[in-house]
Amino acid sequence: MLVSEEFRYEMPTKIEFGVGKIDNLAKYVDEVNGNKVLIVGDPGVLKAGIIEKIEMPLKKAEVLYHTFSDIGTEATIESVDQAYQLAEENQCDVVIGVGGGSSLDVAKSVGLLLGNGGDIRDYVGLDKVPSQAKPVIAIPTTAGTGSEITRFSVLSDKKAKAKLSVGSMFNCPTIALVDPALTITLPPHITAATGMDALTHALESFVNKETQPISEALSIEAMKLISRSLRLAVVQGENLQARKDMLLASTMAAMAFNTTRLGLAHSLAIPLGAKFNIPHGVVNAILLPEVMQFNLIGNTQKFIEIAKIFGEKVDGLSDLEAAEKAVAAIRKFNEDIGIKQNLADFNVTEEDLEEVAKEAMLSGNTAINPVKPTIEDFKDICRAVMD
């Protein structure tokens, strides 16, 4: 892509990155003119004592707050409704989300409802939010989703066994407090899965048809950070430099795809995750090498660049052979960090693929993938990682 071509890059969120950033939380609440706070976090961050760390600076500054922690492994419509009701009852005017993507997506949805009213289902889709949300301060504790800066909230409708997406620049948090120290206690398997989610964000943004110079630079740097630090973060959880690299990579990858969107791995990950309860990072990791293989001819030079980022030697190879080195590198990367599952491990069968493929075809990510897929292509990608 030529730099002279037209493109747009927009990101309304202020990013505060660094160890100890949460110590200044009360200052940031004051910055957004907050008087009463709703803290949104899941039971995991509550049990780990992270919510207490969030509360301490608020108590010290005598900031009034309420805490909501009834969130499962996924953000749900029901959690949003309950948290919104609590915020309304207590006249909260700023939301602090702390945790992984589930907590942050619920927090963003509550901020959106506080600013716009109605039901969160009213805003499902792209750019259906009429006005600015109430201020949201997003504090990630995992290095993967990038929800602390993105316009998207992905919410599960448990009754329908479906995932719904709200996408709007009005849904972006006001401030992202990105504190690597909060990720130190992440267990290895979650570090691996969330790290692969971040990698999939960076990679799919980099090769899709909406790519542009600013997002490309962000994707490249994110992939470089992940290639050098995810293995270390998995096996040396206390390694603060590796944790810094991964959290920065996650945020940068999100800054890339927030504008460009993604590709077929995410098109498939949404229905597979919703129907079979596969963790989002794990399903992306399972799918990514096969999606890359499918996409090679659509953006060969980009895949050669990815191969080089991951240390593959490509001299003397044809372009396609060099690009295939990228696929091999990501397969090996999955193995190195302990992600060895397949779709059959989550009870996905041949009979399920038609419905999954049809849902994936409807994703906005499918339309911008570098190679146009058919329903059968989606099914073939899933078959390749079935066992």
C-alpha positions, 0 to 999 in steps of 0.5 A: 500500500502506498502511503499517499493512498487515503486512509483514516485512523481514529482512537479517542482513548487516552493511554497511561502505560506503566508500572504503578499507574493504578496508584493514581486512579483517583486523579484520573477519576477527577480528570473525567469529572467523576463523583460516584464510581462503579467498579466492574470486575470478575470473581477472579480479579476479586479473589486475586486481590486486584479489586482491593488494589483498585479500591485503595486509592479511591478510599484514600481520596474519599471517592465514593464507589460501588463494586459489581463482580457477577461476571462469568468467563464471558461478558453476557447481556445479563451481566450488563443489565445487572451492572447498569441497574446498580450504576443507575440506582447509585447514580454512578457517573464513571465506570472503572473496568478491571480484568480481562475482556469480559470485565472490560466489555461489561464496563464499556457497555454500562458506560454506553448505557449510562450515556445513552439509555435503552437496552444494550441490544439496541446498539448491536452492530456497527455505529448504532450508538447515537452519543458519547458514553459516560466516562470509562476507565479501563484497567486490563489484567490480561495481555490479549483482548485489547478491550481497554482501547477498542470500540468493540464489546462482545457480549454473549446471549446465553439463551440464544447461544450467540455472541453479539457485538457492539461497535462504535467509537462512542464505546471506546474507554475514556482512559486506559490505565495499562499497568504491567504489574497487574499481569504478573499473577496470570497463570501460564495457560491464560498467559498463552491463550491471551497472548495468542489472541493479541497475536491474532489481532496483530496478524489479521489486521496486518494482512487484511484488505483494510490495512493502512500505514499506521495500523501496519506499523502498530501490528509489526511492532506488536508481533515483534514484541510477542515473538520475543516475549510470549514464551518467556511470559508463559514460563517466567510469569514473574519476568516483568520485562516480558509482561511489559512487552506483552501488555504493550503488544496487546494494546498496540495490536488493539490499536491496529485492529480497532480501525481495520478489523480482523479476518477469518480466524475471528469470523470463526472464533465467534460462533465456535466460542459461543456454541462450544465454550472454547476460550477466545484465545485458544480458539484463535490459536487453533485456527490461526495457522490454517487461516494463514495457510488459506490466505497465503496467496492473498497477501504473500509479501506480508506473510514473508514479513511475518516469517522474518519477524518470527526468525524464519530464514527465507533466503533462496526460497520462492515467495510462496515457500517463504510465506509458508515459513510463517505458517510453520512458525506459528504452528511451532509457537503454539506448541512452545507455549503449550496450546495443543488442543484441537476442535474435537477436544471441545466436542465440535463435530462434522455435523456442526460445521455447516451452521458455524460456517454460515455464521462466520460468513456473515461476520464483517471480518470475512468481507475484508479477509485477503482471500474471499472464502466460501462456506466450504472453505470455512468448513475445510479450515475447521476440518483441518484442526478437528483432530 
